[in-house]
Amino acid sequence: MKAFAKSILLTGVLVIGANGLMAAQAGTTKMSLKQLVKQTKALEVTAEAPTQHKALAVEYRQLAQRQFEESNKHSEEAAWYARFPIYSSTKFRASTIDHCRHLADRYRDDAQRSEQMAAHHEALAS
């Protein structure tokens, strides 16, 4: 009976410790790009005061930076695929090189739009 109680207590301590560890790690992770877009769009709906527009401009600049990072990542992947002849073949090109280039272009365009929105909200803040 005593051993059973000790094992239950130990299990509880391990569960609580693991839960605390996961919560600490979750707090330090970077917000995903999708979450950042959602948060920025939500802020835009309520922005009325100059300080809110200034904060929104900062959010859009941060979003643009992350989108440029994604664009660069996909450009690098496309360049990596292009080094190998098999990925340049008609069989694999669409799912490798072309796909990466498409995503790089899309994220670059999104980043440019985010930069424009940041400039727009900075103008509204002044």
N, CA, C and O atoms as a printed pandas DataFrame, in Angstrom:
     atom_number atom_name residue_name chain_id  residue_number  x_coord  y_coord  z_coord
0              1         N          MET        A               1    0.819   -1.189    0.000
1              2        CA          MET        A               1    0.000    0.000    0.000
2              3         C          MET        A               1    0.867    1.259    0.000
3              4         O          MET        A               1    0.583    2.220   -0.716
4              5         N          LYS        A               2    1.932    1.242    0.816
5              6        CA          LYS        A               2    2.821    2.393    0.877
6              7         C          LYS        A               2    3.554    2.598   -0.450
7              8         O          LYS        A               2    3.726    3.732   -0.898
8              9         N          ALA        A               3    3.980    1.514   -1.070
9             10        CA          ALA        A               3    4.671    1.594   -2.357
10            11         C          ALA        A               3    3.731    2.126   -3.428
11            12         O          ALA        A               3    4.146    2.896   -4.294
12            13         N          PHE        A               4    2.471    1.723   -3.374
13            14        CA          PHE        A               4    1.476    2.197   -4.331
14            15         C          PHE        A               4    1.278    3.704   -4.196
15            16         O          PHE        A               4    1.206    4.416   -5.198
16            17         N          ALA        A               5    1.190    4.185   -2.970
17            18        CA          ALA        A               5    1.001    5.618   -2.729
18            19         C          ALA        A               5    2.212    6.404   -3.214
19            20         O          ALA        A               5    2.067    7.483   -3.789
20            21         N          LYS        A               6    3.412    5.863   -2.983
21            22        CA          LYS        A               6    4.625    6.528   -3.451
22            23         C          LYS        A               6    4.665    6.593   -4.979
23            24         O          LYS        A               6    5.061    7.608   -5.552
24            25         N          SER        A               7    4.257    5.515   -5.626
25            26        CA          SER        A               7    4.277    5.515   -7.095
26            27         C          SER        A               7    3.252    6.494   -7.662
27            28         O          SER        A               7    3.510    7.151   -8.670
28            29         N          ILE        A               8    2.100    6.592   -7.019
29            30        CA          ILE        A               8    1.087    7.563   -7.451
30            31         C          ILE        A               8    1.618    8.978   -7.258
31            32         O          ILE        A               8    1.465    9.829   -8.135
32            33         N          LEU        A               9    2.241    9.227   -6.112
33            34        CA          LEU        A               9    2.807   10.546   -5.841
34            35         C          LEU        A               9    3.905   10.889   -6.844
35            36         O          LEU        A               9    3.951   12.008   -7.354
36            37         N          LEU        A              10    4.780    9.940   -7.129
37            38        CA          LEU        A              10    5.853   10.155   -8.088
38            39         C          LEU        A              10    5.296   10.435   -9.485
39            40         O          LEU        A              10    5.791   11.315  -10.190
40            41         N          THR        A              11    4.277    9.693   -9.879
41            42        CA          THR        A              11    3.640    9.909  -11.176
42            43         C          THR        A              11    3.051   11.311  -11.257
43            44         O          THR        A              11    3.191   11.995  -12.270
44            45         N          GLY        A              12    2.394   11.731  -10.186
45            46        CA          GLY        A              12    1.816   13.078  -10.152
46            47         C          GLY        A              12    2.876   14.150  -10.284
47            48         O          GLY        A              12    2.692   15.126  -11.011
48            49         N          VAL        A              13    4.000   13.970   -9.575
49            50        CA          VAL        A              13    5.086   14.939   -9.647
50            51         C          VAL        A              13    5.663   14.994  -11.060
51            52         O          VAL        A              13    5.947   16.076  -11.574
52            53         N          LEU        A              14    5.836   13.832  -11.687
53            54        CA          LEU        A              14    6.356   13.802  -13.054
54            55         C          LEU        A              14    5.413   14.478  -14.043
55            56         O          LEU        A              14    5.850   15.210  -14.931
56            57         N          VAL        A              15    4.125   14.228  -13.883
57            58        CA          VAL        A              15    3.139   14.833  -14.782
58            59         C          VAL        A              15    3.137   16.349  -14.619
59            60         O          VAL        A              15    3.123   17.081  -15.608
60            61         N          ILE        A              16    3.151   16.816  -13.387
61            62        CA          ILE        A              16    3.144   18.257  -13.141
62            63         C          ILE        A              16    4.435   18.888  -13.660
63            64         O          ILE        A              16    4.407   19.965  -14.256
64            65         N          GLY        A              17    5.555   18.223  -13.437
65            66        CA          GLY        A              17    6.833   18.737  -13.928
66            67         C          GLY        A              17    6.880   18.796  -15.440
67            68         O          GLY        A              17    7.345   19.781  -16.013
68            69         N          ALA        A              18    6.397   17.742  -16.091
69            70        CA          ALA        A              18    6.382   17.721  -17.553
70            71         C          ALA        A              18    5.455   18.797  -18.096
71            72         O          ALA        A              18    5.757   19.437  -19.103
72            73         N          ASN        A              19    4.324   18.993  -17.426
73            74        CA          ASN        A              19    3.382   20.026  -17.872
74            75         C          ASN        A              19    4.022   21.409  -17.753
75            76         O          ASN        A              19    3.868   22.238  -18.649
76            77         N          GLY        A              20    4.727   21.661  -16.673
77            78        CA          GLY        A              20    5.411   22.936  -16.498
78            79         C          GLY        A              20    6.503   23.137  -17.531
79            80         O          GLY        A              20    6.694   24.247  -18.029
80            81         N          LEU        A              21    7.220   22.075  -17.855
81            82        CA          LEU        A              21    8.274   22.150  -18.853
82            83         C          LEU        A              21    7.701   22.468  -20.226
83            84         O          LEU        A              21    8.257   23.284  -20.960
84            85         N          MET        A              22    6.583   21.820  -20.578
85            86        CA          MET        A              22    5.969   22.090  -21.881
86            87         C          MET        A              22    5.428   23.508  -21.938
87            88         O          MET        A              22    5.519   24.164  -22.976
88            89         N          ALA        A              23    4.869   23.988  -20.838
89            90        CA          ALA        A              23    4.346   25.353  -20.820
90            91         C          ALA        A              23    5.474   26.362  -20.964
91            92         O          ALA        A              23    5.308   27.377  -21.640
92            93         N          ALA        A              24    6.613   26.104  -20.343
93            94        CA          ALA        A              24    7.756   27.015  -20.464
94            95         C          ALA        A              24    8.276   27.036  -21.891
95            96         O          ALA        A              24    8.626   28.098  -22.406
96            97         N          GLN        A              25    8.331   25.880  -22.535
97            98        CA          GLN        A              25    8.799   25.830  -23.912
98            99         C          GLN        A              25    7.812   26.510  -24.848
99           100         O          GLN        A              25    8.214   27.173  -25.805
100          101         N          ALA        A              26    6.522   26.349  -24.577
101          102        CA          ALA        A              26    5.513   26.976  -25.436
102          103         C          ALA        A              26    5.611   28.492  -25.360
103          104         O          ALA        A              26    5.344   29.174  -26.349
104          105         N          GLY        A              27    5.985   29.031  -24.214
105          106        CA          GLY        A              27    6.097   30.474  -24.070
106          107         C          GLY        A              27    7.274   31.054  -24.823
107          108         O          GLY        A              27    7.264   32.238  -25.160
108          109         N          THR        A              28    8.288   30.249  -25.095
109          110        CA          THR        A              28    9.482   30.763  -25.747
110          111         C          THR        A              28    9.471   30.566  -27.259
111          112         O          THR        A              28   10.353   31.079  -27.948
112          113         N          THR        A              29    8.498   29.839  -27.785
113          114        CA          THR        A              29    8.477   29.604  -29.224
114          115         C          THR        A              29    7.986   30.843  -29.958
115          116         O          THR        A              29    7.208   31.634  -29.425
116          117         N          LYS        A              30    8.448   30.994  -31.176
117          118        CA          LYS        A              30    8.077   32.128  -32.002
118          119         C          LYS        A              30    6.675   31.887  -32.574
119          120         O          LYS        A              30    6.313   30.763  -32.924
120          121         N          MET        A              31    5.913   32.953  -32.659
121          122        CA          MET        A              31    4.568   32.867  -33.208
122          123         C          MET        A              31    4.655   32.460  -34.677
123          124         O          MET        A              31    5.517   32.940  -35.414
124          125         N          SER        A              32    3.759   31.575  -35.092
125          126        CA          SER        A              32    3.779   31.141  -36.485
126          127         C          SER        A              32    3.353   32.294  -37.393
127          128         O          SER        A              32    2.720   33.255  -36.956
128          129         N          LEU        A              33    3.713   32.172  -38.642
129          130        CA          LEU        A              33    3.381   33.212  -39.616
130          131         C          LEU        A              33    1.867   33.356  -39.747
131          132         O          LEU        A              33    1.349   34.467  -39.858
132          133         N          LYS        A              34    1.173   32.245  -39.733
133          134        CA          LYS        A              34   -0.290   32.268  -39.844
134          135         C          LYS        A              34   -0.909   32.993  -38.649
135          136         O          LYS        A              34   -1.845   33.776  -38.809
136          137         N          GLN        A              35   -0.380   32.728  -37.447
137          138        CA          GLN        A              35   -0.882   33.406  -36.254
138          139         C          GLN        A              35   -0.593   34.902  -36.309
139          140         O          GLN        A              35   -1.422   35.716  -35.901
140          141         N          LEU        A              36    0.577   35.258  -36.810
141          142        CA          LEU        A              36    0.948   36.666  -36.912
142          143         C          LEU        A              36    0.038   37.403  -37.899
143          144         O          LEU        A              36   -0.352   38.544  -37.651
144          145         N          VAL        A              37   -0.296   36.759  -39.004
145          146        CA          VAL        A              37   -1.218   37.361  -39.981
146          147         C          VAL        A              37   -2.583   37.568  -39.331
147          148         O          VAL        A              37   -3.194   38.628  -39.468
148          149         N          LYS        A              38   -3.051   36.545  -38.625
149          150        CA          LYS        A              38   -4.363   36.620  -37.980
150          151         C          LYS        A              38   -4.392   37.731  -36.931
151          152         O          LYS        A              38   -5.360   38.488  -36.852
152          153         N          GLN        A              39   -3.349   37.828  -36.139
153          154        CA          GLN        A              39   -3.268   38.855  -35.107
154          155         C          GLN        A              39   -3.241   40.249  -35.728
155          156         O          GLN        A              39   -3.902   41.163  -35.234
156          157         N          THR        A              40   -2.489   40.413  -36.798
157          158        CA          THR        A              40   -2.377   41.720  -37.456
158          159         C          THR        A              40   -3.716   42.129  -38.060
159          160         O          THR        A              40   -4.122   43.287  -37.956
160          161         N          LYS        A              41   -4.397   41.180  -38.690
161          162        CA          LYS        A              41   -5.714   41.484  -39.274
162          163         C          LYS        A              41   -6.705   41.874  -38.179
163          164         O          LYS        A              41   -7.517   42.777  -38.378
164          165         N          ALA        A              42   -6.647   41.201  -37.022
165          166        CA          ALA        A              42   -7.549   41.525  -35.913
166          167         C          ALA        A              42   -7.265   42.926  -35.379
167          168         O          ALA        A              42   -8.197   43.652  -35.034
168          169         N          LEU        A              43   -6.000   43.315  -35.307
169          170        CA          LEU        A              43   -5.649   44.662  -34.853
170          171         C          LEU        A              43   -6.129   45.724  -35.837
171          172         O          LEU        A              43   -6.512   46.826  -35.444
172          173         N          GLU        A              44   -6.104   45.379  -37.113
173          174        CA          GLU        A              44   -6.502   46.354  -38.130
174          175         C          GLU        A              44   -7.984   46.708  -38.010
175          176         O          GLU        A              44   -8.371   47.847  -38.273
176          177         N          VAL        A              45   -8.798   45.762  -37.624
177          178        CA          VAL        A              45  -10.236   45.998  -37.504
178          179         C          VAL        A              45  -10.529   47.048  -36.442
179          180         O          VAL        A              45  -11.457   47.842  -36.591
180          181         N          THR        A              46   -9.738   47.056  -35.365
181          182        CA          THR        A              46  -10.030   47.954  -34.250
182          183         C          THR        A              46   -9.193   49.221  -34.234
183          184         O          THR        A              46   -9.375   50.057  -33.349
184          185         N          ALA        A              47   -8.289   49.390  -35.175
185          186        CA          ALA        A              47   -7.383   50.551  -35.158
186          187         C          ALA        A              47   -8.130   51.825  -35.508
187          188         O          ALA        A              47   -8.702   51.950  -36.591
188          189         N          GLU        A              48   -8.116   52.785  -34.561
189          190        CA          GLU        A              48   -8.737   54.084  -34.790
190          191         C          GLU        A              48   -7.817   55.230  -34.379
191          192         O          GLU        A              48   -7.683   56.218  -35.101
192          193         N          ALA        A              49   -7.193   55.092  -33.230
193          194        CA          ALA        A              49   -6.328   56.153  -32.695
194          195         C          ALA        A              49   -4.955   56.100  -33.363
195          196         O          ALA        A              49   -4.531   55.047  -33.841
196          197         N          PRO        A              50   -4.266   57.237  -33.393
197          198        CA          PRO        A              50   -2.915   57.259  -33.986
198          199         C          PRO        A              50   -1.963   56.245  -33.349
199          200         O          PRO        A              50   -1.149   55.640  -34.047
200          201         N          THR        A              51   -2.057   56.056  -32.036
201          202        CA          THR        A              51   -1.170   55.084  -31.380
202          203         C          THR        A              51   -1.464   53.663  -31.852
203          204         O          THR        A              51   -0.556   52.840  -31.972
204          205         N          GLN        A              52   -2.734   53.384  -32.117
205          206        CA          GLN        A              52   -3.097   52.050  -32.619
206          207         C          GLN        A              52   -2.566   51.850  -34.041
207          208         O          GLN        A              52   -2.105   50.763  -34.392
208          209         N          HIS        A              53   -2.634   52.901  -34.850
209          210        CA          HIS        A              53   -2.101   52.803  -36.217
210          211         C          HIS        A              53   -0.587   52.636  -36.189
211          212         O          HIS        A              53   -0.028   51.911  -37.012
212          213         N          LYS        A              54    0.080   53.302  -35.249
213          214        CA          LYS        A              54    1.528   53.164  -35.109
214          215         C          LYS        A              54    1.881   51.728  -34.718
215          216         O          LYS        A              54    2.817   51.144  -35.263
216          217         N          ALA        A              55    1.134   51.167  -33.779
217          218        CA          ALA        A              55    1.361   49.779  -33.357
218          219         C          ALA        A              55    1.080   48.816  -34.506
219          220         O          ALA        A              55    1.778   47.816  -34.676
220          221         N          LEU        A              56    0.068   49.121  -35.279
221          222        CA          LEU        A              56   -0.273   48.278  -36.422
222          223         C          LEU        A              56    0.817   48.338  -37.495
223          224         O          LEU        A              56    1.116   47.335  -38.142
224          225         N          ALA        A              57    1.398   49.507  -37.675
225          226        CA          ALA        A              57    2.512   49.629  -38.630
226          227         C          ALA        A              57    3.686   48.760  -38.194
227          228         O          ALA        A              57    4.340   48.128  -39.024
228          229         N          VAL        A              58    3.950   48.731  -36.892
229          230        CA          VAL        A              58    5.023   47.876  -36.365
230          231         C          VAL        A              58    4.694   46.409  -36.619
231          232         O          VAL        A              58    5.566   45.633  -37.008
232          233         N          GLU        A              59    3.435   46.029  -36.398
233          234        CA          GLU        A              59    3.011   44.646  -36.651
234          235         C          GLU        A              59    3.192   44.278  -38.129
235          236         O          GLU        A              59    3.675   43.192  -38.453
236          237         N          TYR        A              60    2.803   45.185  -39.009
237          238        CA          TYR        A              60    2.945   44.912  -40.438
238          239         C          TYR        A              60    4.417   44.814  -40.847
239          240         O          TYR        A              60    4.768   44.009  -41.709
240          241         N          ARG        A              61    5.266   45.618  -40.241
241          242        CA          ARG        A              61    6.703   45.517  -40.549
242          243         C          ARG        A              61    7.261   44.170  -40.078
243          244         O          ARG        A              61    8.061   43.543  -40.772
244          245         N          GLN        A              62    6.834   43.739  -38.901
245          246        CA          GLN        A              62    7.261   42.440  -38.395
246          247         C          GLN        A              62    6.749   41.325  -39.304
247          248         O          GLN        A              62    7.475   40.375  -39.595
248          249         N          LEU        A              63    5.518   41.439  -39.743
249          250        CA          LEU        A              63    4.936   40.457  -40.650
250          251         C          LEU        A              63    5.709   40.427  -41.965
251          252         O          LEU        A              63    6.008   39.353  -42.488
252          253         N          ALA        A              64    6.033   41.599  -42.496
253          254        CA          ALA        A              64    6.788   41.673  -43.752
254          255         C          ALA        A              64    8.155   41.014  -43.606
255          256         O          ALA        A              64    8.610   40.306  -44.504
256          257         N          GLN        A              65    8.801   41.247  -42.476
257          258        CA          GLN        A              65   10.105   40.640  -42.245
258          259         C          GLN        A              65   10.001   39.115  -42.244
259          260         O          GLN        A              65   10.829   38.437  -42.853
260          261         N          ARG        A              66    8.999   38.579  -41.572
261          262        CA          ARG        A              66    8.815   37.123  -41.532
262          263         C          ARG        A              66    8.482   36.577  -42.919
263          264         O          ARG        A              66    8.933   35.491  -43.284
264          265         N          GLN        A              67    7.693   37.328  -43.694
265          266        CA          GLN        A              67    7.351   36.879  -45.040
266          267         C          GLN        A              67    8.568   36.906  -45.954
267          268         O          GLN        A              67    8.728   36.016  -46.790
268          269         N          PHE        A              68    9.425   37.906  -45.813
269          270        CA          PHE        A              68   10.670   37.927  -46.584
270          271         C          PHE        A              68   11.566   36.753  -46.198
271          272         O          PHE        A              68   12.214   36.158  -47.058
272          273         N          GLU        A              69   11.604   36.420  -44.910
273          274        CA          GLU        A              69   12.388   35.262  -44.464
274          275         C          GLU        A              69   11.874   33.979  -45.112
275          276         O          GLU        A              69   12.661   33.150  -45.569
276          277         N          GLU        A              70   10.552   33.821  -45.148
277          278        CA          GLU        A              70    9.958   32.639  -45.788
278          279         C          GLU        A              70   10.284   32.616  -47.275
279          280         O          GLU        A              70   10.599   31.564  -47.831
280          281         N          SER        A              71   10.209   33.774  -47.915
281          282        CA          SER        A              71   10.527   33.861  -49.335
282          283         C          SER        A              71   11.969   33.439  -49.590
283          284         O          SER        A              71   12.244   32.673  -50.514
284          285         N          ASN        A              72   12.880   33.936  -48.774
285          286        CA          ASN        A              72   14.289   33.578  -48.924
286          287         C          ASN        A              72   14.514   32.088  -48.687
287          288         O          ASN        A              72   15.304   31.452  -49.384
288          289         N          LYS        A              73   13.818   31.541  -47.706
289          290        CA          LYS        A              73   13.951   30.108  -47.407
290          291         C          LYS        A              73   13.539   29.270  -48.617
291          292         O          LYS        A              73   14.225   28.315  -48.982
292          293         N          HIS        A              74   12.420   29.631  -49.232
293          294        CA          HIS        A              74   11.947   28.869  -50.392
294          295         C          HIS        A              74   12.832   29.102  -51.616
295          296         O          HIS        A              74   13.008   28.195  -52.431
296          297         N          SER        A              75   13.381   30.283  -51.751
297          298        CA          SER        A              75   14.330   30.535  -52.848
298          299         C          SER        A              75   15.578   29.669  -52.693
299          300         O          SER        A              75   16.093   29.121  -53.667
300          301         N          GLU        A              76   16.051   29.555  -51.463
301          302        CA          GLU        A              76   17.215   28.706  -51.195
302          303         C          GLU        A              76   16.907   27.234  -51.480
303          304         O          GLU        A              76   17.748   26.508  -52.008
304          305         N          GLU        A              77   15.697   26.806  -51.127
305          306        CA          GLU        A              77   15.295   25.421  -51.418
306          307         C          GLU        A              77   15.253   25.182  -52.929
307          308         O          GLU        A              77   15.702   24.141  -53.409
308          309         N          ALA        A              78   14.716   26.143  -53.671
309          310        CA          ALA        A              78   14.664   26.006  -55.130
310          311         C          ALA        A              78   16.071   25.922  -55.704
311          312         O          ALA        A              78   16.330   25.129  -56.610
312          313         N          ALA        A              79   16.978   26.734  -55.181
313          314        CA          ALA        A              79   18.363   26.702  -55.654
314          315         C          ALA        A              79   19.011   25.356  -55.308
315          316         O          ALA        A              79   19.792   24.818  -56.093
316          317         N          TRP        A              80   18.687   24.824  -54.141
317          318        CA          TRP        A              80   19.237   23.528  -53.755
318          319         C          TRP        A              80   18.757   22.441  -54.718
319          320         O          TRP        A              80   19.553   21.635  -55.201
320          321         N          TYR        A              81   17.442   22.425  -54.996
321          322        CA          TYR        A              81   16.891   21.440  -55.930
322          323         C          TYR        A              81   17.514   21.587  -57.317
323          324         O          TYR        A              81   17.781   20.592  -57.992
324          325         N          ALA        A              82   17.742   22.820  -57.734
325          326        CA          ALA        A              82   18.272   23.077  -59.079
326          327         C          ALA        A              82   19.688   22.530  -59.267
327          328         O          ALA        A              82   20.136   22.350  -60.399
328          329         N          ARG        A              83   20.384   22.269  -58.181
329          330        CA          ARG        A              83   21.748   21.734  -58.282
330          331         C          ARG        A              83   21.768   20.294  -58.779
331          332         O          ARG        A              83   22.795   19.829  -59.275
332          333         N          PHE        A              84   20.660   19.585  -58.655
333          334        CA          PHE        A              84   20.618   18.169  -59.008
334          335         C          PHE        A              84   19.780   17.964  -60.266
335          336         O          PHE        A              84   18.627   18.394  -60.312
336          337         N          PRO        A              85   20.335   17.318  -61.282
337          338        CA          PRO        A              85   19.634   17.153  -62.558
338          339         C          PRO        A              85   18.291   16.432  -62.440
339          340         O          PRO        A              85   17.375   16.720  -63.210
340          341         N          ILE        A              86   18.156   15.512  -61.504
341          342        CA          ILE        A              86   16.897   14.764  -61.414
342          343         C          ILE        A              86   15.715   15.675  -61.097
343          344         O          ILE        A              86   14.604   15.441  -61.574
344          345         N          TYR        A              87   15.951   16.718  -60.290
345          346        CA          TYR        A              87   14.861   17.621  -59.937
346          347         C          TYR        A              87   14.521   18.586  -61.068
347          348         O          TYR        A              87   13.455   19.202  -61.059
348          349         N          SER        A              88   15.402   18.718  -62.022
349          350        CA          SER        A              88   15.134   19.572  -63.180
350          351         C          SER        A              88   14.372   18.834  -64.271
351          352         O          SER        A              88   13.931   19.439  -65.249
352          353         N          SER        A              89   14.219   17.533  -64.100
353          354        CA          SER        A              89   13.496   16.753  -65.105
354          355         C          SER        A              89   12.015   17.117  -65.069
355          356         O          SER        A              89   11.517   17.621  -64.062
356          357         N          THR        A              90   11.318   16.861  -66.167
357          358        CA          THR        A              90    9.896   17.200  -66.239
358          359         C          THR        A              90    9.076   16.429  -65.211
359          360         O          THR        A              90    8.010   16.886  -64.798
360          361         N          LYS        A              91    9.556   15.286  -64.802
361          362        CA          LYS        A              91    8.828   14.458  -63.836
362          363         C          LYS        A              91    8.798   15.107  -62.449
363          364         O          LYS        A              91    7.776   15.048  -61.767
364          365         N          PHE        A              92    9.892   15.717  -62.029
365          366        CA          PHE        A              92    9.992   16.227  -60.663
366          367         C          PHE        A              92    9.997   17.747  -60.548
367          368         O          PHE        A              92    9.816   18.276  -59.452
368          369         N          ARG        A              93   10.198   18.452  -61.640
369          370        CA          ARG        A              93   10.361   19.910  -61.586
370          371         C          ARG        A              93    9.163   20.624  -60.951
371          372         O          ARG        A              93    9.342   21.528  -60.135
372          373         N          ALA        A              94    7.958   20.226  -61.319
373          374        CA          ALA        A              94    6.765   20.922  -60.812
374          375         C          ALA        A              94    6.625   20.788  -59.297
375          376         O          ALA        A              94    6.177   21.719  -58.628
376          377         N          SER        A              95    7.003   19.642  -58.764
377          378        CA          SER        A              95    6.831   19.425  -57.325
378          379         C          SER        A              95    8.042   19.855  -56.506
379          380         O          SER        A              95    8.007   19.773  -55.278
380          381         N          THR        A              96    9.087   20.300  -57.140
381          382        CA          THR        A              96   10.279   20.722  -56.392
382          383         C          THR        A              96   10.636   22.166  -56.712
383          384         O          THR        A              96   10.273   23.076  -55.965
384          385         N          ILE        A              97   11.331   22.380  -57.796
385          386        CA          ILE        A              97   11.842   23.714  -58.126
386          387         C          ILE        A              97   10.704   24.703  -58.352
387          388         O          ILE        A              97   10.698   25.783  -57.760
388          389         N          ASP        A              98    9.755   24.353  -59.189
389          390        CA          ASP        A              98    8.657   25.271  -59.495
390          391         C          ASP        A              98    7.823   25.581  -58.248
391          392         O          ASP        A              98    7.409   26.720  -58.032
392          393         N          HIS        A              99    7.586   24.559  -57.438
393          394        CA          HIS        A              99    6.812   24.736  -56.211
394          395         C          HIS        A              99    7.512   25.722  -55.273
395          396         O          HIS        A              99    6.880   26.635  -54.742
396          397         N          CYS        A             100    8.805   25.536  -55.074
397          398        CA          CYS        A             100    9.568   26.425  -54.188
398          399         C          CYS        A             100    9.609   27.848  -54.734
399          400         O          CYS        A             100    9.489   28.810  -53.976
400          401         N          ARG        A             101    9.775   27.979  -56.031
401          402        CA          ARG        A             101    9.795   29.326  -56.633
402          403         C          ARG        A             101    8.431   30.008  -56.500
403          404         O          ARG        A             101    8.352   31.211  -56.248
404          405         N          HIS        A             102    7.373   29.237  -56.670
405          406        CA          HIS        A             102    6.019   29.790  -56.509
406          407         C          HIS        A             102    5.827   30.316  -55.087
407          408         O          HIS        A             102    5.335   31.428  -54.893
408          409         N          LEU        A             103    6.219   29.511  -54.093
409          410        CA          LEU        A             103    6.065   29.947  -52.707
410          411         C          LEU        A             103    6.947   31.157  -52.412
411          412         O          LEU        A             103    6.527   32.071  -51.702
412          413         N          ALA        A             104    8.154   31.170  -52.946
413          414        CA          ALA        A             104    9.046   32.313  -52.738
414          415         C          ALA        A             104    8.429   33.583  -53.318
415          416         O          ALA        A             104    8.469   34.637  -52.683
416          417         N          ASP        A             105    7.861   33.489  -54.517
417          418        CA          ASP        A             105    7.210   34.649  -55.143
418          419         C          ASP        A             105    6.002   35.102  -54.332
419          420         O          ASP        A             105    5.797   36.297  -54.123
420          421         N          ARG        A             106    5.212   34.146  -53.883
421          422        CA          ARG        A             106    4.008   34.472  -53.113
422          423         C          ARG        A             106    4.368   35.185  -51.811
423          424         O          ARG        A             106    3.779   36.214  -51.481
424          425         N          TYR        A             107    5.340   34.633  -51.069
425          426        CA          TYR        A             107    5.734   35.268  -49.809
426          427         C          TYR        A             107    6.376   36.639  -50.041
427          428         O          TYR        A             107    6.190   37.549  -49.233
428          429         N          ARG        A             108    7.122   36.795  -51.126
429          430        CA          ARG        A             108    7.726   38.094  -51.440
430          431         C          ARG        A             108    6.628   39.119  -51.757
431          432         O          ARG        A             108    6.695   40.261  -51.302
432          433         N          ASP        A             109    5.624   38.711  -52.534
433          434        CA          ASP        A             109    4.504   39.610  -52.838
434          435         C          ASP        A             109    3.742   39.984  -51.568
435          436         O          ASP        A             109    3.372   41.142  -51.375
436          437         N          ASP        A             110    3.510   38.992  -50.702
437          438        CA          ASP        A             110    2.826   39.260  -49.435
438          439         C          ASP        A             110    3.634   40.233  -48.580
439          440         O          ASP        A             110    3.069   41.120  -47.939
440          441         N          ALA        A             111    4.944   40.067  -48.571
441          442        CA          ALA        A             111    5.805   40.951  -47.785
442          443         C          ALA        A             111    5.751   42.378  -48.328
443          444         O          ALA        A             111    5.740   43.337  -47.556
444          445         N          GLN        A             112    5.717   42.518  -49.629
445          446        CA          GLN        A             112    5.624   43.855  -50.218
446          447         C          GLN        A             112    4.287   44.514  -49.867
447          448         O          GLN        A             112    4.235   45.712  -49.587
448          449         N          ARG        A             113    3.214   43.731  -49.884
449          450        CA          ARG        A             113    1.907   44.274  -49.483
450          451         C          ARG        A             113    1.916   44.667  -48.007
451          452         O          ARG        A             113    1.342   45.689  -47.629
452          453         N          SER        A             114    2.566   43.859  -47.180
453          454        CA          SER        A             114    2.657   44.180  -45.749
454          455         C          SER        A             114    3.452   45.461  -45.531
455          456         O          SER        A             114    3.107   46.273  -44.672
456          457         N          GLU        A             115    4.507   45.640  -46.302
457          458        CA          GLU        A             115    5.287   46.883  -46.208
458          459         C          GLU        A             115    4.428   48.081  -46.607
459          460         O          GLU        A             115    4.500   49.134  -45.975
460          461         N          GLN        A             116    3.620   47.923  -47.651
461          462        CA          GLN        A             116    2.730   49.003  -48.081
462          463         C          GLN        A             116    1.703   49.324  -46.994
463          464         O          GLN        A             116    1.394   50.489  -46.743
464          465         N          MET        A             117    1.179   48.275  -46.353
465          466        CA          MET        A             117    0.206   48.488  -45.274
466          467         C          MET        A             117    0.867   49.178  -44.086
467          468         O          MET        A             117    0.246   50.017  -43.432
468          469         N          ALA        A             118    2.113   48.833  -43.805
469          470        CA          ALA        A             118    2.836   49.496  -42.714
470          471         C          ALA        A             118    2.988   50.983  -43.017
471          472         O          ALA        A             118    2.779   51.826  -42.144
472          473         N          ALA        A             119    3.350   51.296  -44.247
473          474        CA          ALA        A             119    3.501   52.703  -44.636
474          475         C          ALA        A             119    2.165   53.433  -44.545
475          476         O          ALA        A             119    2.105   54.579  -44.100
476          477         N          HIS        A             120    1.099   52.764  -44.968
477          478        CA          HIS        A             120   -0.241   53.343  -44.902
478          479         C          HIS        A             120   -0.621   53.665  -43.461
479          480         O          HIS        A             120   -1.130   54.750  -43.182
480          481         N          HIS        A             121   -0.381   52.747  -42.560
481          482        CA          HIS        A             121   -0.759   52.963  -41.162
482          483         C          HIS        A             121    0.160   53.975  -40.473
483          484         O          HIS        A             121   -0.270   54.668  -39.551
484          485         N          GLU        A             122    1.408   54.066  -40.904
485          486        CA          GLU        A             122    2.273   55.113  -40.385
486          487         C          GLU        A             122    1.765   56.479  -40.818
487          488         O          GLU        A             122    1.824   57.438  -40.048
488          489         N          ALA        A             123    1.268   56.573  -42.041
489          490        CA          ALA        A             123    0.696   57.840  -42.513
490          491         C          ALA        A             123   -0.566   58.193  -41.730
491          492         O          ALA        A             123   -0.798   59.362  -41.419
492          493         N          LEU        A             124   -1.376   57.194  -41.413
493          494        CA          LEU        A             124   -2.592   57.438  -40.631
494          495         C          LEU        A             124   -2.254   57.847  -39.189
495          496         O          LEU        A             124   -3.017   58.567  -38.544
496          497         N          ALA        A             125   -1.117   57.385  -38.703
497          498        CA          ALA        A             125   -0.723   57.701  -37.333
498          499         C          ALA        A             125   -0.228   59.142  -37.201
499          500         O          ALA        A             125   -0.257   59.710  -36.109
500          501         N          SER        A             126    0.228   59.738  -38.316
501          502        CA          SER        A             126    0.748   61.109  -38.202
502          503         C          SER        A             126   -0.300   62.157  -38.404
503          504         O          SER        A             126   -0.001   63.350  -38.337
